[in-house]
Amino acid sequence: MRVTRATVEAVAGLTTRWFRAVEDGTVLSAVGVWPLLAFLADGADGAARAELAEAVGLPADRAAPAARELLEALRALRGFDAALGLWTDRTLELRAEWESGLPADTHGVLTGDESTDRGVLDAWAQKRTGGLLDRMPIALTEDTELVLASALALRTEWLRPFEEWPVTPEQGPWRDRTLLGLRRESSLLDRVAVADTPEGSVTELRVLGTNGIDVHLLLGEERMTPAAVLRTGVDVLLGRHPSVNGTRMPFGDVGPGLRVRRVRRVTPQPPTLEVTTVAYDMTAHHDLLARHRLFGLTAARDSTRGHFPGISGSPLAIGSARQSATARFGALGFRAAAVTAFAAMPGGIPERRYVTTTVEADFDRPFGFLAVHRTSRLVLAAGWVTEPVPHPGYEDEEEYAHIGDATHT
């Protein structure tokens, strides 16, 4: 997978900035938003162009080529599906130069009938995410002239599965709740590490997938915000913060949820990493215009004028921008998906409409995660877990017989 370091860092930067506004459990995918912002920046002018370029993290004239490169790389990635979709009103004429820069076979037509168009867009979202998401997260109106969307779906199976156990934390927000716990042992102590930063210490556990997609679980000090924990995880991923892995840790409590101790065994055994975490299954919906400054959409919202002369000769403004995302972490693997969509409406006055040593890692309170492509270090999805899956044998809630099986559907 060939993606430039600049693009990887730009996507990571958008991920960390997005999480500054997060205070509760959520899942999001900056890599689903980033190419759309890049293509919009390529066709924008004035303040909208400058704001979008700042959000993308690249000059506007370099944004579209970088977005094309990223989408091509994602489509070539094992276990990952990526698609771009464009739908326009029948009467909207696009600039040939801008349209030719999009991936082939992406252009559809809006009929103007809201029910018909909604059905087409929802079917596309469901197909492109393998059924993980069944709706296009867009505010579709009779004025919608253009919809630009991305759909991403990733799946990986663990190199070594977890075993399911009931887990009842003794303290913290999940105290006295019996959860669907996941446990496993490994002799590979370097799968866990601790980073000490000015904001606090963060424990990182890498759970490796069979197809080069891994999930990094991140547990920070209790006083740290979700944004600080995720930012530290990204910085460690990109080599900006040093960390100490399990092979070099002293005895004692060495990091959040992490301790190293001598354990007596009946027979000689190598040093062991014992991991306990929880299963989670979460979905979130994001209104990107509610954070318009973050995504460079402040000027582009202004419908009194057009902002995208490089896209069409007709004046256009952004009327809706949303993302839906989901993530499932179970005994056998991980699945995630995101659908992001921007809808453009007329801007201005339109003429028409649009003792061994044992290292114990316990993730028994809210923690973050990053789904990462192993070699490029591109962050594919990120989240903060506050509501883990209850153990089906102890909670009279929706049946979760074996969440890990979802990785095979």
C-alpha positions in Angstrom: 0.0 0.0 0.0 1.7 3.2 -1.2 0.5 6.3 0.7 2.9 9.3 1.3 4.0 10.2 4.8 2.3 13.6 4.3 -1.1 11.9 3.7 -0.7 9.5 6.6 0.1 12.4 8.9 -2.7 14.6 7.5 -5.3 11.9 8.2 -3.8 11.3 11.7 -3.9 15.0 12.4 -7.6 15.2 11.4 -8.3 12.2 13.7 -6.7 13.8 16.7 -8.3 17.2 16.1 -11.7 15.5 15.8 -11.2 13.8 19.1 -10.6 17.1 20.9 -14.4 17.6 20.7 -15.2 14.1 22.0 -16.1 13.5 25.6 -18.1 10.3 25.5 -18.1 6.9 23.8 -17.9 7.1 20.0 -16.4 5.7 16.8 -15.2 7.8 13.9 -13.2 7.5 10.7 -11.2 10.5 9.6 -10.0 8.6 6.6 -13.6 8.5 5.4 -13.9 12.3 5.6 -10.5 13.3 4.4 -10.8 12.4 0.7 -14.1 14.2 0.4 -12.7 17.4 1.9 -9.7 17.1 -0.5 -11.9 16.9 -3.6 -14.0 19.8 -2.3 -10.9 21.8 -1.7 -9.8 21.1 -5.3 -13.0 22.7 -6.6 -13.4 25.5 -4.2 -12.3 29.2 -4.3 -11.9 32.0 -1.8 -12.3 31.5 1.9 -13.8 28.1 1.4 -10.7 26.9 -0.5 -8.4 28.2 2.2 -10.4 26.6 5.1 -10.7 23.3 3.4 -7.0 23.1 2.6 -6.2 23.9 6.2 -8.6 21.0 7.4 -7.0 18.6 4.8 -3.5 19.6 5.9 -2.2 20.0 2.3 -2.3 22.8 -0.2 -5.5 22.8 -2.2 -3.8 22.1 -5.5 -2.2 18.9 -4.1 -5.3 17.7 -2.3 -7.2 15.9 -5.1 -4.1 13.9 -6.3 -3.4 12.9 -2.7 -7.1 11.8 -2.3 -7.0 9.7 -5.4 -3.7 8.0 -4.3 -5.3 7.3 -0.9 -8.5 5.8 -2.3 -6.5 3.6 -4.8 -4.3 2.4 -1.9 -7.3 1.6 0.3 -9.0 -0.4 -2.4 -5.9 -2.5 -2.8 -5.7 -3.2 0.9 -6.6 -6.8 2.0 -9.7 -6.8 4.3 -10.6 -3.2 3.4 -13.3 -2.0 0.9 -13.4 1.7 -0.1 -15.8 3.4 -2.5 -16.5 6.9 -3.6 -19.9 8.0 -4.9 -21.2 11.1 -6.7 -24.8 11.9 -7.6 -25.9 15.1 -9.2 -29.2 16.7 -10.4 -29.8 15.9 -14.0 -29.4 19.6 -15.0 -26.2 20.3 -13.0 -23.2 20.4 -15.3 -19.9 19.5 -13.8 -16.5 20.8 -14.8 -14.9 18.1 -16.8 -11.5 18.6 -15.3 -12.8 18.1 -11.7 -15.0 15.1 -12.6 -12.2 13.4 -14.4 -10.1 13.5 -11.2 -12.6 11.3 -9.4 -12.4 7.5 -9.6 -14.1 5.9 -12.5 -17.8 4.7 -12.4 -18.7 6.9 -9.4 -21.3 9.2 -11.0 -25.0 8.7 -10.5 -28.1 10.9 -11.0 -30.5 12.5 -8.6 -34.1 12.3 -9.8 -35.4 15.0 -7.6 -37.9 12.6 -6.0 -36.7 12.3 -2.4 -38.1 8.8 -1.8 -36.5 7.4 -4.9 -33.2 9.1 -4.3 -33.1 8.0 -0.7 -33.6 4.4 -1.7 -30.7 4.5 -4.1 -28.3 6.2 -1.7 -29.2 3.9 1.2 -28.8 0.8 -1.0 -25.3 2.1 -2.1 -24.3 2.6 1.6 -25.5 -0.9 2.5 -23.8 -2.6 -0.4 -20.5 -0.8 0.0 -20.3 -1.6 3.8 -21.4 -5.2 3.5 -24.5 -4.5 5.5 -22.7 -3.0 8.5 -24.5 0.3 7.8 -27.8 0.5 5.9 -28.4 4.2 5.5 -26.7 7.2 3.8 -26.2 9.8 6.6 -27.4 12.7 4.6 -30.1 15.4 4.9 -31.6 15.0 1.5 -34.0 17.7 0.3 -35.6 18.9 -2.9 -32.9 21.5 -3.1 -30.0 18.9 -3.1 -28.0 19.2 -6.3 -25.0 17.2 -5.5 -24.1 14.4 -3.1 -20.4 13.3 -2.7 -19.9 10.3 -0.4 -17.4 7.7 0.7 -18.0 4.3 2.1 -15.4 2.3 4.0 -15.5 -1.2 5.5 -12.7 -3.1 7.2 -12.5 -6.6 8.7 -9.7 -8.6 10.2 -9.4 -11.8 12.2 -6.9 -12.1 15.1 -3.8 -14.0 14.6 -4.6 -15.5 18.0 -8.2 -15.4 19.1 -9.4 -14.4 22.6 -11.3 -16.6 25.0 -14.6 -15.3 26.2 -15.1 -15.0 30.0 -17.5 -13.0 32.3 -15.6 -10.1 33.7 -16.8 -7.9 36.6 -14.6 -4.9 37.3 -14.1 -4.1 41.0 -13.8 -0.3 40.5 -14.3 2.4 37.9 -17.3 3.3 35.8 -18.0 -0.5 35.0 -17.8 -1.6 38.6 -20.1 -4.5 39.5 -21.2 -5.0 35.9 -20.7 -8.4 34.4 -19.3 -7.9 30.9 -18.4 -10.0 28.0 -14.7 -10.2 28.8 -11.9 -11.3 26.4 -8.7 -13.0 27.6 -5.6 -14.5 26.2 -2.0 -15.2 27.0 1.1 -14.7 24.8 4.8 -15.1 25.1 5.3 -12.0 23.0 5.7 -9.3 25.6 6.5 -6.6 23.1 2.8 -6.5 22.1 2.3 -4.2 25.1 4.0 -0.9 25.7 3.8 2.3 27.9 4.4 5.8 26.8 5.1 8.6 29.3 4.1 12.0 28.1 3.6 15.4 29.6 -0.2 14.7 29.6 0.2 11.4 31.3 1.0 7.7 30.8 -0.8 5.6 28.2 -0.7 1.8 27.9 -0.9 0.5 24.4 -1.8 -3.1 23.4 -1.4 -4.2 19.8 -3.9 -6.8 18.7 -2.6 -8.1 15.3 -4.9 -9.2 12.5 -4.2 -11.7 9.8 -4.4 -9.3 6.9 -2.1 -6.5 8.1 -4.8 -4.5 9.9 -4.3 -4.3 13.6 -6.2 -2.7 16.5 -4.3 -0.7 19.1 -6.1 -0.5 22.5 -5.2 2.6 24.5 -5.7 3.0 28.3 -4.7 6.3 29.8 -4.5 7.6 33.3 -8.0 8.1 34.8 -7.6 11.9 34.8 -6.8 12.0 31.0 -9.4 13.0 28.5 -10.3 10.8 25.5 -8.6 13.3 23.2 -5.4 13.1 25.2 -5.3 9.3 25.2 -6.0 9.0 21.5 -3.5 11.8 20.6 -0.8 10.0 22.5 -1.7 6.7 20.7 -1.3 8.5 17.4 1.9 10.1 18.4 3.4 6.7 19.4 2.2 5.2 16.2 4.0 7.9 14.2 7.2 7.7 16.3 6.7 11.1 17.9 6.8 9.7 21.5 9.1 6.9 22.7 7.5 4.0 24.5 8.8 1.0 26.6 7.6 -2.4 25.7 6.9 -5.4 27.9 10.4 -6.9 27.5 12.1 -4.0 29.2 9.6 -3.2 32.0 10.6 -3.3 35.7 8.5 -5.2 38.3 5.5 -3.4 39.8 2.8 -1.2 38.5 4.3 0.2 35.3 1.4 1.9 33.5 -2.4 2.3 33.5 -3.9 -1.1 34.0 -0.4 -2.7 33.6 1.7 -4.5 36.1 4.7 -6.8 36.0 5.1 -9.5 38.7 6.8 -12.8 39.4 4.4 -15.7 39.3 5.1 -19.2 40.6 4.5 -22.0 38.1 4.4 -25.8 38.4 6.6 -26.2 35.4 9.1 -23.8 33.8 7.4 -21.4 31.5 8.6 -18.4 29.4 7.6 -14.9 30.4 3.9 -14.3 29.7 1.7 -11.5 28.7 -1.8 -11.9 30.1 -4.5 -9.6 28.6 -8.0 -9.0 29.7 -10.3 -6.6 27.8 -14.0 -6.4 26.9 -15.9 -6.9 23.7 -17.6 -3.8 22.2 -20.2 -3.2 19.5 -20.8 0.5 18.9 -22.3 2.9 16.3 -22.1 6.7 16.2 -23.5 9.4 14.0 -21.7 12.7 13.5 -23.0 16.0 12.1 -19.8 17.5 10.6 -21.4 20.9 10.1 -21.9 21.1 13.9 -18.0 21.3 13.9 -17.7 23.3 10.7 -14.4 25.0 11.8 -12.8 21.6 12.4 -13.6 20.4 8.9 -13.0 23.6 7.1 -16.7 24.1 6.2 -17.4 27.5 7.8 -17.4 29.6 4.6 -18.7 26.7 2.4 -22.0 26.7 4.4 -22.9 30.2 3.3 -25.7 29.7 0.8 -25.8 33.4 -0.3 -23.1 32.6 -2.8 -21.3 29.7 -4.6 -18.0 28.4 -3.3 -17.1 25.7 -5.8 -16.5 27.1 -9.3 -14.0 24.3 -10.0 -16.8 21.8 -9.6 -19.6 23.4 -11.5 -20.5 26.7 -13.2 -23.7 26.7 -11.1 -23.2 28.2 -7.6 -23.0 25.6 -4.9 -22.8 25.6 -1.1 -22.6 22.8 1.5 -26.1 22.1 3.0 -25.3 18.8 4.9 -22.2 16.9 5.9 -22.5 13.8 8.1 -20.9 10.5 9.0 -22.2 7.2 10.4 -19.6 4.8 11.8 -19.7 1.4 13.5 -17.1 -0.9 15.1 -17.3 -4.4 16.6 -14.4 -6.0 18.6 -14.9 -9.6 19.5 -13.1 -12.9 20.4 -12.3 -13.7 16.7 -11.7 -10.3 15.1 -12.7 -6.8 14.4 -15.1 -5.1 11.9 -15.7 -1.5 11.2 -17.4 0.7 8.6 -18.1 4.3 7.9 -20.3 6.2 5.4 -19.6 9.9 5.0 -21.6 12.2 2.8 -21.7 15.9 1.8 -24.7 17.4 0.1 -24.5 20.6 -1.9 -27.4 22.9 -2.5 -27.7 26.0 -4.6 -25.6 29.0 -3.5 -26.6 32.6 -4.3 -29.8 33.1 -6.3 -30.2 30.0 -8.5 -32.2 29.8 -11.6 -33.1 26.2 -10.7 -33.0 23.7 -7.7 -30.3 21.0 -6.3 8.5 -15.8 37.6 8.3 -16.2 35.3 7.6 -12.8 34.4 4.0 -12.0 33.9 2.8 -8.8 32.3 -0.8 -8.2 33.1 -2.8 -5.8 31.0 -6.4 -5.0 32.1 -8.7 -2.8 30.1 -11.4 -2.6 32.7 -12.5 1.0 32.3 -13.2 3.3 29.3 -10.4 3.1 26.7 -9.6 4.2 23.2 -8.7 2.2 20.1 -7.1 2.8 16.7 -7.6 0.5 13.7 -4.3 0.8 11.9 -2.8 -0.5 8.6 0.4 -2.1 9.9 3.0 -1.1 7.4 1.9 2.4 6.4 0.6 3.3 9.9 -2.5 4.9 8.4 -5.3 5.2 11.0 -8.4 3.6 9.4 -10.9 4.1 12.4 -10.7 5.3 15.9 -13.0 5.2 18.9 -13.6 5.6 22.6 -15.3 2.7 24.4 -17.7 3.6 27.3 -20.4 0.9 26.9 -18.9 -2.6 26.5 -21.0 -5.6 25.6 -22.7 -7.2 28.6 -22.2 -10.9 29.2 -25.3 -12.6 27.9 -25.4 -15.1 30.8 -25.6 -12.3 33.3 -27.4 -9.4 31.7 -31.0 -9.5 30.6 -30.3 -7.4 27.5 -30.1 -8.0 23.8 -28.5 -11.4 23.1 -24.8 -11.3 22.2 -24.2 -15.1 21.9 -20.8 -14.7 20.3 -19.9 -11.3 19.0 -16.7 -12.7 17.5 -18.7 -14.6 15.0 -19.7 -11.3 13.4 -16.2 -11.2 11.9 -17.2 -14.0 9.5 -20.5 -12.6 8.2 
